[in-house]
Amino acid sequence: MEIEEKPLGVEIRLTGNMIKNFIDQTIQARLTEKITGIEGMVLGYIFRHNDHEITSKEVMESNRAAKATTSHTLNNLAKKGFLEMSPSPTDHRKKVIVPTSKGVEVENEFKQIFKEISVQVRKGITAEDEAVVKRILKVIRANVTTEGK
């Protein structure tokens, strides 16, 4: 039986879906709080950039996600008590995102689990191969954005 050769875009999408599912399953099994991989990555972004006011627009741009997806993710995190959104003191049209103490706890737990996930994803891949993959993916992302056309 001949194995079907899939287009590169299909292979990338399949791999991305498999990694997302692996992340979600690992987090669900290990994290004491119920949180998705995407929610954990958004929390991580908020913690890594807490040196300034973080807005939903910034989160949306960093994840290259749709406005509705970002809004849904942030609202879920707020409902779960991991962050609060309040009006900016300088511009009341903007909502500033601030992690709660519960958010800090889950972020610390999530960081450890994500380190282990990264080890599993990288297993058998050399640093050189990883650098090549990252470079190629960067080119592909540029090719499929409006700037790359």
QUIRADA-V240214 format. One record per backbone hydrogen bond with DSSP energy under -1.0 kcal/mol. CO is the residue of the C=O (numbers start at 1). NH is the residue of the N-H. If there is no record, write none. Layout:
CO;NH, CO;NH
//
This chain:
7;11, 8;12, 9;13, 10;14, 11;15, 12;16, 13;17, 14;18, 15;19, 16;20, 17;21, 18;22, 19;23, 20;24, 21;25, 22;26, 23;27, 24;28, 25;29, 26;30, 27;31, 36;40, 37;41, 38;42, 39;43, 40;44, 41;45, 42;46, 43;47, 44;48, 45;49, 47;50, 54;97, 55;59, 56;60, 57;61, 58;62, 59;63, 60;65, 66;70, 67;71, 68;72, 69;73, 70;74, 71;75, 72;76, 73;77, 74;78, 75;79, 76;80, 77;82, 78;81, 82;100, 84;98, 86;96, 91;94, 94;88, 96;86, 98;84, 100;104, 101;105, 102;106, 103;107, 104;108, 105;109, 106;110, 107;111, 108;112, 109;113, 110;114, 111;115, 112;116, 113;117, 114;118, 115;119, 116;120, 117;121, 118;122, 122;125, 126;130, 127;131, 128;132, 129;133, 130;134, 131;135, 132;136, 133;137, 134;138, 135;139, 136;140, 137;141, 138;142, 139;143, 140;144
//
